[in-house]
């Protein structure tokens, strides 16, 4: 089985995330919750929202 992982590009104005299985992108998501636009939410909470149903203990975020 090929490794599954989540790639993140978290800039000042947007958060972009991609779910990969090996070298194949399975899904992508985008949020306007960049690091300067968290609106009182913690970074952990924002990341959890964007990666809902992707994350488990075996799926790394890079």
Secondary structure, DSSP 8 states (H G I E B T S, - for coil): ---EEEEEEE-SS-EEEEEEETTEEEEEEEES--TT--TT--HHHHHHHHTTTT--TT-EE-
